[in-house]
């Protein structure tokens, strides 16, 4: 992807945008492809084809890894600890010590 700058805020932190609007296919035929600025969110067109290997993650996945990872991992840790606790309780409830004398 060539060095691009946002048309609104001049930030170079841009990513390729998906072709979803009706005029995207026609503009792609002319050599312009949609991009989105990560700083201000403005969608704009620029010449040059985006690199398909640098395709952005869907928004829901980015939100999950950015913001929801902490509570999710806390929940997983909580349920793992609860399962371990319940296994220990089950073991203790069924534990019968061996009363035979040592050899």
SVG drawing of the C-alpha trace seen along z (x, -y; Angstrom):
<svg xmlns="http://www.w3.org/2000/svg" viewBox="-25 -18 31 73">
<polyline fill="none" stroke="black" stroke-width="0.4" points="0.0,0.0 1.5,-3.3 2.0,-6.1 -1.5,-7.6 -2.7,-10.5 -6.3,-11.2 -8.0,-14.0 -9.6,-15.4 -7.0,-15.3 -3.8,-14.5 -3.1,-11.4 -1.1,-8.6 -2.8,-5.9 -5.2,-4.7 -6.4,-1.2 -8.2,0.2 -12.0,0.0 -14.4,2.6 -16.1,2.0 -19.7,1.6 -21.1,-1.5 -22.6,-1.5 -19.9,-3.6 -17.0,-1.6 -16.9,0.8 -16.9,-2.0 -14.1,-3.9 -12.1,-0.7 -12.3,-0.4 -10.7,-3.9 -7.9,-2.8 -9.2,-4.5 -9.9,-2.3 -11.6,-3.2 -9.6,-3.8 -10.6,-4.7 -8.7,-6.9 -8.2,-5.3 -7.7,-8.6 -10.9,-10.4 -12.9,-7.7 -13.3,-9.5 -13.7,-7.3 -12.0,-8.5 -10.7,-7.2 -7.1,-7.2 -5.2,-5.7 -3.4,-2.4 -4.6,1.1 -4.5,2.1 -2.4,5.1 -4.8,8.0 -2.5,9.5 -3.0,6.4 -6.8,6.7 -8.2,5.2 -9.9,7.4 -13.7,7.0 -14.8,4.3 -16.3,6.9 -13.0,8.8 -11.0,5.6 -13.4,4.5 -13.1,7.9 -9.3,8.0 -9.1,4.3 -11.7,3.8 -13.4,7.0 -10.4,9.2 -10.0,8.3 -13.5,9.2 -13.5,12.3 -10.3,13.6 -11.5,12.8 -14.6,14.9 -12.6,17.8 -10.3,17.7 -13.2,17.6 -14.9,20.7 -11.6,22.6 -11.1,21.8 -14.7,22.8 -14.3,26.1 -11.0,26.8 -12.7,25.9 -15.7,28.2 -13.3,31.1 -11.5,30.6 -14.8,30.7 -15.9,33.8 -12.6,35.5 -12.9,34.5 -16.5,35.6 -15.6,39.1 -12.2,39.4 -11.9,42.4 -8.7,42.7 -7.0,46.0 -7.1,47.2 -4.8,50.2 -1.6,50.2 1.6,49.3 4.0,52.2"/>
</svg>
